[in-house]
Amino acid sequence: MADSGRLTTHVLDTTHGKPAAGMRLDLLMVHGDHSHHILSTHTNADGRVDQPLLEGDQFHMGAFELIFHVGQYFDRIGLDLEHQFLDIVPIRFMMSEEAHYHVPLLVSPYSYSTYRGS
């Protein structure tokens, strides 16, 4: 049986070695030079979102962008930075098959990385 399409994410705060709880993120669908907002949510205590961002009838193939509000997160947890470097981290990606797409973010105040997870 084929895996149905769904999109999930997970955010890890690598500065503190723990999940990034309470981080705001937005999901947009991208159409050429414009996009439209699909949803806004926050990560839970495990750095995940309680439900898949997209699944079932809401899942569509195409270009998407996850926007992570990392500057707001580090401000909220009281990280005292002399000069903030990262504020918004956008990750644009393509979903081209009915599959599970997991787009995690590993972030510190000065760097980030992502990959297609499982």
Backbone torsions as a table, in degrees:
resi	resn	phi	psi	omega
1	MET	NA	130.2	-178.1
2	ALA	-70.8	146.9	176.5
3	ASP	-72.6	132.1	176.5
4	SER	-76.8	155.7	-177.2
5	GLY	-71.9	138.8	173.5
6	ARG	-159.7	157.2	-179.5
7	LEU	-127.1	128.6	177.3
8	THR	-132.8	166.2	177.2
9	THR	-146.5	168.1	-179.2
10	HIS	-156.5	134.4	-179.5
11	VAL	-121.2	126.6	177.8
12	LEU	-115.2	129.5	176.7
13	ASP	-86.8	101.8	-175.2
14	THR	-76.8	-17.0	176.3
15	THR	-67.7	-41.1	-177.3
16	HIS	-102.3	-5.0	178.9
17	GLY	65.2	41.9	-177.7
18	LYS	-152.4	167.5	176.0
19	PRO	-62.6	148.1	178.3
20	ALA	-89.6	85.6	-178.1
21	ALA	-75.0	136.9	174.9
22	GLY	79.6	15.8	178.3
23	MET	-79.9	131.6	176.1
24	ARG	-76.3	141.3	172.4
25	LEU	-144.7	150.9	179.2
26	ASP	-122.7	144.9	175.5
27	LEU	-115.9	129.5	178.5
28	LEU	-125.6	147.9	169.9
29	MET	-99.9	133.6	-174.0
30	VAL	-104.4	132.0	178.2
31	HIS	-126.9	92.9	-179.6
32	GLY	62.4	-116.4	-176.8
33	ASP	-96.5	10.3	176.0
34	HIS	-137.9	166.0	-178.9
35	SER	-142.3	164.4	172.9
36	HIS	-132.5	144.6	-176.1
37	HIS	-72.5	131.2	176.8
38	ILE	-102.2	-47.8	-179.6
39	LEU	-162.3	160.7	170.8
40	SER	-127.4	142.5	-179.5
41	THR	-157.2	-178.9	177.3
42	HIS	-131.1	151.8	176.4
43	THR	-74.6	152.7	178.1
44	ASN	-88.5	-169.9	-177.2
45	ALA	-62.0	-23.1	178.8
46	ASP	-93.1	6.4	-179.6
47	GLY	77.2	10.8	179.8
48	ARG	-111.3	171.6	173.1
49	VAL	-100.1	139.8	-172.8
50	ASP	-57.7	-35.0	179.7
51	GLN	-123.8	156.9	172.9
52	PRO	-54.5	145.3	178.7
53	LEU	-66.4	-37.1	175.1
54	LEU	-140.5	141.4	173.5
55	GLU	-167.4	164.4	177.5
56	GLY	58.8	-132.9	-178.4
57	ASP	-66.7	-20.0	179.7
58	GLN	-81.2	-16.8	-178.5
59	PHE	-75.6	130.4	176.1
60	HIS	-137.4	146.7	174.0
61	MET	-80.6	154.7	179.7
62	GLY	141.5	-164.9	-178.9
63	ALA	-94.0	136.2	-179.0
64	PHE	-135.6	162.3	175.4
65	GLU	-138.0	127.4	170.5
66	LEU	-99.1	129.2	179.7
67	ILE	-114.9	115.6	-178.6
68	PHE	-101.8	129.1	-177.9
69	HIS	-93.0	74.3	-173.4
70	VAL	-74.8	-35.7	178.8
71	GLY	-62.1	-44.1	177.6
72	GLN	-61.4	-41.3	178.7
73	TYR	-61.2	-51.5	-177.6
74	PHE	-64.8	-34.6	174.3
75	ASP	-62.7	-46.0	-175.6
76	ARG	-63.7	-36.3	-179.2
77	ILE	-84.5	1.3	173.6
78	GLY	83.2	23.0	176.6
79	LEU	-73.1	117.8	-175.9
80	ASP	-86.9	103.3	179.6
81	LEU	-109.6	130.0	177.9
82	GLU	-64.4	-43.1	178.8
83	HIS	-136.9	114.6	178.1
84	GLN	-69.8	135.9	178.8
85	PHE	-105.1	-58.2	179.5
86	LEU	-92.7	138.5	175.5
87	ASP	-122.4	-66.9	178.6
88	ILE	-112.5	131.5	176.1
89	VAL	-114.7	108.0	177.0
90	PRO	-94.5	136.3	175.6
91	ILE	-124.6	113.2	179.4
92	ARG	-101.1	132.5	-174.9
93	PHE	-149.3	165.6	-179.5
94	MET	-113.5	138.2	170.7
95	MET	-114.2	116.3	-171.1
96	SER	-121.1	9.6	177.3
97	GLU	-154.4	159.5	176.2
98	GLU	-76.7	92.7	-176.4
99	ALA	-151.5	174.8	174.8
100	HIS	-85.6	117.4	173.8
101	TYR	-105.6	121.3	177.1
102	HIS	-117.9	119.4	-176.0
103	VAL	-117.8	89.6	-179.9
104	PRO	-83.9	158.6	175.6
105	LEU	-127.1	126.1	171.5
106	LEU	-107.2	122.2	-169.3
107	VAL	-139.7	144.2	168.3
108	SER	-129.6	175.7	179.6
109	PRO	-64.1	-15.6	-173.9
110	TYR	-123.4	-0.6	179.8
111	SER	-160.6	163.2	175.1
112	TYR	-154.7	159.8	173.4
113	SER	-148.1	159.4	178.9
114	THR	-146.7	170.7	178.0
115	TYR	-165.6	167.4	173.4
116	ARG	-86.9	110.0	-178.2
117	GLY	-92.8	-169.6	-179.4
118	SER	-130.8	NA	NA
